[in-house]
Amino acid sequence: MESTAVTRLASTWHRHGELVRFAVVGASTFVVDTAVFLLLKSTILEPKPVTAKILAVLVATFVGYVANREWSFRARGGLARRREAVLYFVVSGAALAVNAAPLGVSRYVLDLATPVVSPVTEQVADLVSAQVVGTLLAMAFRWWAFRRWVFPTALAG
């Protein structure tokens, strides 16, 4: 009975290990993204939250490429390394737009900024739109696009 559970666990890991590794890398880059975003937004880019978000995502993207290439998708390839890197950053650029869009909508369409709303409401709206909604949408897009275009082929062996 115990070996059946181990076999099922091994089978599940074999089928979903890539997704789990991608999620761990995503969680790590989320921490990098959030830390850089909050640092920039509370200091030199206080009046420019969308710019702060874009820079934070760029830093996290560099970290993510190395981690995804060397760990999440190490069993995939099929492209020359240079082409793979270019495609990774093109997909990440599109994901950056997906990630920043909810913050732009929150700030500039819904006008969730001072003096229309309180400073606390502005901060919460920025955090939720940029770090929750934007990140979830961008994560789903990246998972699909990375497997389709950047790391398209499962390598033998």
N, C-alpha and C positions, 0 to 999 in steps of 0.2 A: 504494500500500500504506500509506504513512504517513497519507494522508488518511482511509483506512478506520479506522485506529486512532484518529485524532482524532474522527471521526464517532461511533465507538463510545463513546469517552470522554464526548463531549458528550451523547450519548443516555443514558448511564448517569447522568451528573450531573443531567440533566433529570428522570430518574425517581427518583433517590435523593438529590438535593441537599437536600431538606427534612429527610430523616433524618440526613444528614451534619451539617447546621447544628444540628439538635436535639442530636446527640451532642456537638458542640463546646460548645454552651451547657451541656449536662449535665456535661461534663468541667470546665468553668469553675466551675459552681455546686458541683460536687463538691469542688473545691479550697477554695472559700469555706466550704462546710459542714464539711469536715474541719478547717480552720484554726480556725473558731469553736468547734467541738465540743471539740477538743483544748485550746484556750485556756480555755474555761469549765470543762471537766472537770478540768483541772490547777490551777485557781485557785478561784474563788468557788463553783463548783458541784461540787467534788470528791466530796462524799457523795451527789450526785444526778445520776448519769450520764444517766438518761432525760430529766430536765429540761434538761440541757445539750444533749442531742441534739435535743430539740424546738425549743429556741431557735435552734440552729444551722441546722436545716432551715427555720425561718421566715425567717431572714436570707437564706439561699440562695434561697428562694422569691421574695422581692422582686426580687433580682437576676435570677432566671430569668424572671420575668414580662416585665420590660422587654426582655431579650435575645430571648426567644421571640417576643414581639409584634413587635418591630422588625426581627428578622432571620430566625429559623427559620421562622415562619409568616406572613411579611409578604405572601405571595401568597394568603393565606386570610383569611376574615372571615365576613361574613354576619350578624354580631350587632352591636348597638350596643356601643360601647366600654365603657360602665359594666357592662352585662350580661356581656360577655366577661370583664371583670376579676373580677366576682363569681364567675362559673363557674370561672375559673382558680384562684381561691383556695379554692373549695369542693373542686375536684378535688385541689388541692395539700394540703388538709386531710385528705382521705381517703388521699392518698399519704403524708402524714406518719404516719398510723397504721400503714400498711404498712411504712414505713421504720423506725419505732421498735419494732415488734413483735419482730423477732429479738433486739434488745438486751434487751427485757423478758424474753423466753424464756431467753436466755443467763444473765442475772443472777438472775431470780427463780424460774424453773422448774428450770433445770439447776444453779442455785446456784453459778455460776462467779464467785465473789467471795471475797475474803479474809474470814475465816481458813480457809475450806474449801479454797481453792486459793492458790497463791503470788501475790504482787502482779504478777509478770511474766505469769503465766497469765491473771489477771484483765484486765490491760491488752490482751493479745493477743485474748482472747475479746471484749472490748468493741469493739475496733477491727474485727475480722472480722465480728461480728454486726451492728454499726451501719453501718460504712462499706463493707462488701462485700455481704453478703447483703441487708441492708435497702435499700441504694441500688440494687442490681440489680432487686429486686422492684418498688420504687417507680418506677424508670425505665420499666420495661415497662408498668406501669399508667398512668403519665402519658402516654406516647406514644399509647397506645390512646385514653385519655379526652380528651386535648387535641384530637386529630383528630376525634373523634366529637362532642364537646359544645362545646368552647371555640372552636376555629377550624374549624368544620364545612364551610365552603364555599370551594372554590378560586375565586378572583376572576378574572374575564375580563381578558385583556390583561396 
